[in-house]
Amino acid sequence: MNKKNSNKYPKLFEYRIKYISRNSRGHNYHYYLAENAKKAIEYQLEMMDHKHWEIELVTLERKTFSPYASKHRWVDESDILTQITQEQ
């Protein structure tokens, strides 16, 4: 792929959003591919509105992967949750 086309598509990261539903005892996860944490939350909020979900968002994590590590890990980016809730 030449350099001109490499900027055509943004790099996507995998995000995992932990949430609690009213009817559930435990937590569940939704997964999104997004450019950044804010976009992942925007997708989640859009789905909550569209599907009329009444859930509480608990954490937001970004998946990191190193070709030299045997496993991936999740990096906490939950600070964006407080920023988004303060804006609304």
ChimeraX attribute file (.defattr): number of C-alpha atoms within 10 A of each C-alpha:
attribute: neighborCount
match mode: 1-to-1
recipient: residues
	/A:1	5
	/A:2	6
	/A:3	7
	/A:4	7
	/A:5	8
	/A:6	10
	/A:7	9
	/A:8	8
	/A:9	7
	/A:10	9
	/A:11	11
	/A:12	11
	/A:13	17
	/A:14	17
	/A:15	27
	/A:16	24
	/A:17	20
	/A:18	18
	/A:19	18
	/A:20	16
	/A:21	14
	/A:22	11
	/A:23	8
	/A:24	10
	/A:25	8
	/A:26	9
	/A:27	12
	/A:28	14
	/A:29	15
	/A:30	11
	/A:31	15
	/A:32	19
	/A:33	16
	/A:34	19
	/A:35	14
	/A:36	15
	/A:37	23
	/A:38	16
	/A:39	14
	/A:40	23
	/A:41	21
	/A:42	13
	/A:43	15
	/A:44	17
	/A:45	15
	/A:46	12
	/A:47	12
	/A:48	13
	/A:49	11
	/A:50	9
	/A:51	9
	/A:52	9
	/A:53	12
	/A:54	12
	/A:55	14
	/A:56	12
	/A:57	19
	/A:58	14
	/A:59	16
	/A:60	25
	/A:61	19
	/A:62	23
	/A:63	13
	/A:64	13
	/A:65	13
	/A:66	9
	/A:67	7
	/A:68	7
	/A:69	8
	/A:70	8
	/A:71	9
	/A:72	12
	/A:73	13
	/A:74	14
	/A:75	13
	/A:76	14
	/A:77	17
	/A:78	17
	/A:79	11
	/A:80	15
	/A:81	16
	/A:82	9
	/A:83	11
	/A:84	13
	/A:85	8
	/A:86	8
	/A:87	6
	/A:88	5
